[in-house]
Amino acid sequence: MINAYFVTSPQLSDNFARILSTASSKLKRLNNKPRFLYFTQGDSIKEESQQESYNKLQMILKSSSPKSLEWHHKDLNDNYFMSMPLLTTILGIEQLFNDIHSGLEPTSDISQKGISEIVKHYEYLSNQKYGFEVSPKKSIEKRGFHLLKSSHEKGIMILQEATKLFPDDAYSYHNLARGYGEIGDYENALIQQKVAVSKSETMLTWHRNRMLEFLNKFNNKLTNKSSDE
């Protein structure tokens, strides 16, 4: 399903299997097909002689890897040698699907280019990397709340755009309501949260209850604000 490779403490010293001497040229010949590499190492007695080779491999990856290869290195020095294959597999899987679980950082190059580039990136992930749909919602949300800190107008604009892209998604309206709430505009927060509640009618009970909880929260905030005035 996914072209991913998890590597734990590989044998590299003495140019074993000519890996180090041919890595650079082979990396440069890779095509545009997405690939993923998760490389781990430790410093046990079995790996002492490999440290220089591991460092060299990282240098080659940094200098010769095409954009189509996403690679990560993890130092597992604090872990027992026999546990490393299991840890590498678990951590590698988490990193492999990080696009889905965490989304783009709001300050990433793609996020800074705007919503259209975020959507385009997730179309690439869906069609090329994973083979199933991956939503850009989380990355758009993170970008909106990040901008909200420096510009209320820009942050709200991003969150508003999300509701246009996903008009049937309760959480898009909920996030817009949260955005208004963060800048103290509880009137608009309440309006958007009411939409979120209506959109959540077909969702699981937990989600419906959560939408109602925030509706009450914004209603109380608006009431208290009116009383103070």
N, C-alpha and C positions, 0 to 999 in steps of 0.2 A: 504493500500500500504506500509506503513512504521509503525513500532512498536514504536511510539513516545508518550510521555506523557508530558503535560504541566500542572504544578501545581502552583497555586497562593495562598499564605497565607493559607496553610492547617491547619485544626484544629488538634493540636497535644498534647496540654497540658493535664495533668492528664492521659497520656497514652491512649488518645482517640482511640477507636477501636483496642487497643493493637498494634498500628502501630509501636511505638518506641521499645517496648519490643520484637517484633518479626521481625523487619526489618533486623537485622543482619543475622539471620538464613535463612530467606527467600531469601535475596540477594545472599547468598552463594550457594543456591540451583538452581539458574538460570542456564539455559543451555547456549550453545554457540551462540544462536540466537541473532543478534544485537538488542539492545534496546537503546532508547534515553530518557533522562529525563531532563526537563528544569524546575527548581524550583526557584520561586521568592518569596520575602517577602518584607514587609515594616515595618514601626514603628508607625502606626496610633494607636489611642486609642483602636481600635478593635484587635490590634496585640500585644499590650504591654505585655500581659501575656504569649505570645507565644515565646518570644525571646530565652529563655533558651532551649525550645524544638527545635526551628529551628537550633540552634547551635549544639544540640545533633544529630539531623538528619544529618547534614553535616559531623559530626565526624564519624557516622556510615557508611555513603556513602563512605567516604575516606578509611575506614579500611576494609569494607566488600564487596565493589562492585567488580564484576568480570570484566575482560577486555572487555567482550561483552556488558557491559553497559557503554554508554557514557553519563555522566551527567554534568550539569552546574548549577551554582547558581548565581542569579542576585539580588542585593540589590536595591529595588525601593523606598528607603526612601524619595526621592525627589518628588515622584509622589502621586497623590490623590488616596485614597483607591479604589474608584469606577472605576478608569481608569486602574487599574492593570491587570484585566483579558484580556483586549484588548491589552495592552502593552506586556503582557506575551506571548500572541498568536503570535503577530507580531515578537517580538524579538526571540521567540522560533523557528519560521519557518526560520528566517534568519540564526540562529545558526545551525539548523538541516541540511540546505543545504549549509553550509559553505564550505564543502569539494569541492563543485562544483564551487562556486563563488570565493573563495580565494585561494584554493589550500593549500598544505602543506607548513609550514614554512621551508625555506632552511636549517635551523639548526636543524630541528626535527630529531629524532632518525631514522625514516624511510628514510628521504632524505639523511642523512649522509651515509647510507648503499649503496647508488648508484641507478642508473636508474632501474635496475632489481627489486629492492625492492619497488621502487615507483610504477612501473607498476603492480607488484603483489598486492600492497595495493589497487590500483584503480580497479583491477579485483575483489577484495573482496567487495569493495563498490558497484560495478556494479551488482555483482551476489547475494550478501548477504544482503546489507543494502538497496539499492534503487530499484533494480529490473529493472533498465535500465542502458544503458552505460554511464559511467562517465569517461571523458578523463583525463589522467595524464599530458597532455601537459603543463598546467599552472605550475604545481609543478616542472616539469623538467626544464622549463624556469627559474623559480625562483632560483632553485639550480644552474643552469649554470651561471646566472648573479651574484649570490652570490660568487661563486668560482672565477669568473673573477677578483674580487677585490684583491684577494691574489695570484692567479696564472692564468695568461693568458692562458697557455697551458691547464690546467684542465677545466677552464670555457669554452673555445672554444670546447674542446673535448665533453663535455656534450651537448652543443648546436648542434654539428655535429651529435651526436648520435640521437638527436631528429629528424633530417631530414631523417635518415635511418629508424626510427620507423614509421614516418609519411611522406613518400616520395611524397604524393600528397597534402600536407598541405602547403598553401602559407605562413602561419604565422611561420611555423617552419624554413623556409628559411629566412624569414624576421628577426626572432630573431637571427639567426646566423649572418646575415648581421649587425644587431645592435651590436652584440658582437664584431665583427671585427671593427666596427666603434668606439666603446668605447676604443679600444686599439690603435686607429690611423691607422689601416690597411684598408684604404679606397679602395684599389684595390680589395681585397677579399670581402669587404663589397658590392662593386658595382656588383661583379660577382654573389654573392648570392642573392642580391636584384633583379637582372634581372630574376633569377629563380622564385623568389617570385611573380614578376609581371606576368610572364607567367602562373604560377599556379593559379593566381587570376582571370583568364579570365572568369570563370564560376560563379564568386561570384557577390554579389550585387555591384552596382556602387560605394557606399561609400568605400567599401574595395578596389576595383580596384584603385580608386583615391588615397587612402592612400598609396598603394604600389607604385604608380607612384610618389607620393610626396617624399617618402623616396629615390626612385631611383634618382630623381633630386638632393636631398640633398647630397647623397653620391658622385654623379658625381661632384657637385660643390666643395665638400670637397677635392676630389682627384685633381681637377683642381687647386685649391688654393694651395694645398700642393706642386704640381709640380712647380707652379710659384715661390713659396718661395725658392725651392731648386735651 
